């Protein structure tokens, strides 16, 4: 039960960062001054903020996905060792779960790409 809570917490953190970072970058962009020198400084600052935010976001997504995948594969191996006759069902359920976890990581990657190139 404790691993489920850990996985849920990691997934929640990943989603929070995926949603919060674009908002923080957008807020930093709107607060820049309008003079030319301030604009150049703001562009450099925004670019570095985007890079840091993107790195943190994809890092947390990979961390959460890695933890989730490790838990899924470990539980599947446990299940197969306890009930070898149910190996096919366990494997197909495990693969479906891994696909969902990987999809969440790919969504985080898309958000990071949007942060870098669009915002």
KAFENWO-V751191 format. One line per field, one symbol per residue. ss: DSSP state (~ for helix, > for strand, _ for the rest). A space follows every 10 residues. Layout:
ss->???
//
This chain:
ss->_~~~~~~~~~ ~~~~~~~~~~ ~~~~~~~~~~ _____~~~~~ ~~~~~~~~~~ ~~~~~~~~~~ ~~~~~~~~~~ ~~~~~~~~~~ ~~_~~~~~~~ ~~~~~~~~~~ ~~~~~~~~~~ ~~~~~~~__
//
